[in-house]
Amino acid sequence: MIKLEDRLTIRNKVLESLKSSLPWLGNQVKSLRIPNRGRNQTEKIVNNPEEDIEPVVNSEPNEIAYRLPTLQEVLGAEETREPYTILLGLCDDGLPLTLNLTNPAPGSVLISADQGAGKTRLLHSILDSAALINSTEQVSFNIITTDVNEYTDLAEWPNCQKLVAFDSPSAMTLIQELYDESEKRRSEPAQLVSILVIEELASFIRKTSANQFSQLMRLIKHGPRLGIWVFASLSASVIEQIDPAVLDAFRTHLLGFIDDSELANYLARTDDCPSSQLTEGGQFCAYVDGDWFSFWICDNGGGEL
């Protein structure tokens, strides 16, 4: 785990990296801006963690954990939220990491980590932010999951169109529908952005036919520029079941805690992945323009820093 004081010492470096090396986030002012209310609360955590924040004793000796702000606290007032964006998490410099869904440059997103390292929690946070920030006319989402019960709360959002089990015929029908929609959008662009979440990608791919796999790969590669984004999760332990071409089709890789450094580097498609240093279950990292940075998951119930 990266201690609080260690994260603070690299705050300026990370901030400069974020300002200069995140062209894939679109307009930096919009993507990295915190509304006044959210910024004040975040800076309390980063700059003065002892002020007005209830400390939580961590299991590790001589270490104090501080509460992360909730999604609502980070996003601020509804009128200040930028449409067609989603929140990925809270960076070590105290700024929210957002993704501009009108800028397809990041491509589809693959979330990889060891079992129990927070993949489902991160997906929940991302979809919650999509619903909190965007109307049903702006952003909708569909979920293919190994356990429908884990996502029933997300199904209550009006932005949720379908929640289906990954081994059901409905899952394959959904892939076909989104593929057909993507082909239609080549000549008839649409204002509605659709997010497709696929949990445990390796298991799902095993269920697909050759034609369905081809359609899925086209969605992964070309969907974002047509307003259809694929977010998938993958357990690091089953990496041998995935064709390297599938990994390369995802242009953005978010990695949580992975104990095996060689495996982490392979998943990240680069070297020196710091995933083994992350806090398991609450922290992820990304490689952007030659540098690594980490971020914390923010959810409706808050969390610990």
N, C-alpha and C positions, 0 to 999 in steps of 0.2 A: 504493500500500500504506500502511495506517495503521501508523506505527511504534509500537513497544512503549511508549515513554514517553508518546506521545500518547494511547494507549488507557488508560494508568494514570491520566492526569489527569482522565478522564471516568468513572472507576470508580464514584465515589460517586453521581454523577448517574444513571448507568445502573442501579445497584443500587436506588436509590430509585424509579426508574421501574418496574423489574421488580416491586418489592414492592407498588406502588400501582396498577399499570395492566395486570395480567395476569389479569383475571377469567376469561378463556377457558382458562386453564391449570387451572381447577378449584381445589382446595384448595392454596393457595400454600405452606403448610408442607410438604406432601407433594411437590408438583410441583417446588419449587425447592430441596429439601433434598438435600445431599450427605452420604452416609454418612461416618463419621469418617475412614476410610482415604482415600477419594476427596478429601475436603475438604483434608486435610493436603497431599496431593500437588499439588492445584490451587493452593493458596495459595503454595506454593513458586514456582510459575511466575509468578503475578501479583505477589506482594510481594517475593520474593527470587529473581529468575530466575538469579542467578549461583550459587546454592547447589545442589549435588548434581545439577545438570542439565548434560548434555553439550551445549555450544554447537555449533551448526552454522553454518558460514560461508555467508552468503547471497550471491547473485550481485550484489546491490547493494553498492557500496562503503560502508564504515563502518557496516554494519548486521549485527547478530547475530540469528540465528533460534534459538529454543529449542523443544525437543521438546514437543509436546502429549501429554497423557496418552492412553492407549488407552481404548477403551470399557470394558474390564474395570476399569481403574484409576479411571475416573470413577464407574462404577456401584458399586464396592466389593463387599463380601461378598454372596453370593447371598441370605442371609437378611434383608438390609437393603433389598432391592430391592422397590419398590412394584409389585404386579401391576396389569395393565391400564394400564401406561404405556409410552411409548417415549421414547428420547432423540433430540432433534433436533441438539444440539450443545452446545458450551461457550461461554458468553457472555463478553464482555470483562471482566465483574466477577468471573469465576472460578466462577460458578455454572452448573450444567448446565441447559439449557433442555429441559424434558420436556413431553410432551403426554399428558393424561389421557384415555384412550380411552373412559371412561364418561361424559365430559362432551362432548356434541355441539356445544357453542357455537362452537368454532373452525371447524366445517364441513370440507369437503374441502380438500385442500392442493395448490396448484399451485407447482411448482418451476421457475423460469425463469432463464435465463442465456444468455450467448453460448456458442457451440460450444466445448467443451473447458474450461469454467469450473467443472466439478465436479458437475454434476447427477447423473450415474451414481454417483459416489463418495458423495454425500449419501444417495441412495436405498439404497445398500449399507449405509451406517452405520445408517440408520433401521431397516432390516429386521434387521440383525445385533442391534441393541439390543432389538428386539421379541422375538427368539428367546432372547436372553440373560436377559431379565427375566421372560418369561411362559412358562407351560407350554402344551402343545398344546391343553389344554382351555380356556385363557384367550384366547389370540390365535393366529390363523393368518394366512397371507398367500398371495396369488396374484400372479403377475408376468406381464404382457404386455410383451414387449420386441422391439426391432428386431434384437437379437443375443443369442440364447439362451446362447451361449458365455460372455458376460460375467457371467452370473448362475448358472453351474453350481455355484459354491461355496455360494450361498444355497439352492439346491435340496437340499443335503445336510442342512439343518436339518429336524427333524421337523415344525416349524411350517409349512413350505412345502407347500401343497397342490398347486399347479399352476404350471408354468413353460412358457409357450407363446410362439411367435412371433406378432407382431402381425398378420401377413398370413395366418395359418392359420385354417381353419374352427374350430379349438379355441378361438381367441380369442373369436369371436362366440358360441360355445356357452357360454363362461365368463360373458360378460356376461348371457346369458339366464338362466343358473343363479343368478347373484347377484341379478338382478332378481327372479326368482321367490322366492328366499329372503327378499328384503326385503319382498315382499308378504305372505309367510307370517308374518313377524315382526310385522306390524302387529297381528295377533291373538294370536300365540304368541311372545312375547319369548324370546330365547335368551341364554345366558351367554357363548357364544363370540363374540368380536369378530373380524371378518374385515377384512383390509386388502387392497385391490386396487391394485396399482401398474401404471400405464400409462406406458411410456416413449415419448417423442416423440408427444405427444397429437395434433398436427395431422395427422401421417401416419396415425395410427390412425383418426381420425374420417373421413378420406377413404375408408376401407375399409368404413365402416358404411352400412347401409341406413337409410331414414328411421325405421323402427320400432326398429332397434338404437340409433340415435342418441337417440331419445326415451327408451329404457330407460336408456342411459348417463347422460343428463342427469338423470333421476330419481334415479339412484344418487348422482350428484355432489351434487345439492341436498338429498336427504332421507336418504341412506344413513347418515351418522354417528349420527343419532338412533335408528336401527334396528340399530346395531352393525356397520355396513358402511362402512368409510372408504376414500375414493378419494384416492390420491396419484399425481399425474401430473407428468411433466416436459415442458417446452416450450422449444425453442430460440428465442431472441429474434429471430433472423433470419427466422423464418417466421410472425411474428405476424399478417401480413396474411391468412394462410390461416385464421385463427380468428375465428369469430363473436364479437363483444364479449359476447354473452349467455353464452357458455361461460366467458369470463374472470370474469364477474360471479357465475357459479354457484359458483365457488371462493371461500370466505370467508376463507381464509388463503393469502397469497402469500409465498413464500420466494424471494428474488432473490439470485443470485450476481453475478459480475462482468458488467456490461453497459456497453460503451464509449459507446453513444449514450444520453445523459441523457434526451432526450425519449421515446425508446422505453422506457427504464426506468420513467419516470413513468407512461406509458400502461399498462404491464404491472402496475405496482404499484397502479394506480387511485387515485393520489394524487401530490402534488408532492414535490420535494426528495429523491428517492430517492438514497441514497449509493452505489449499486452500482458506479459507476466508481472508487470509492476502495477497494474490497474487494480482498483478495488473491485473485488468479485461481486457481481450483482448490481452495481450502481454506476460503473464508469466504463466508457468506451473511448476508443481513439480512432483517428483518421490520418491518412497521409496526404498532404496537400502541397503541391509545388515544392517538393524536395524536403519537406519537414513534417515531423509528427506533432500532433497536438491532441490533448484529451479533453473530454467533456463528461458532465454528470447528467444522469437521467433526472428529469423533473416530472413528477406525476401529480395527480389530484390530491394525493395524501401527503405530499412532501417526502423528504428523505433525510438521510444523514450525510454530512460531509466529513 
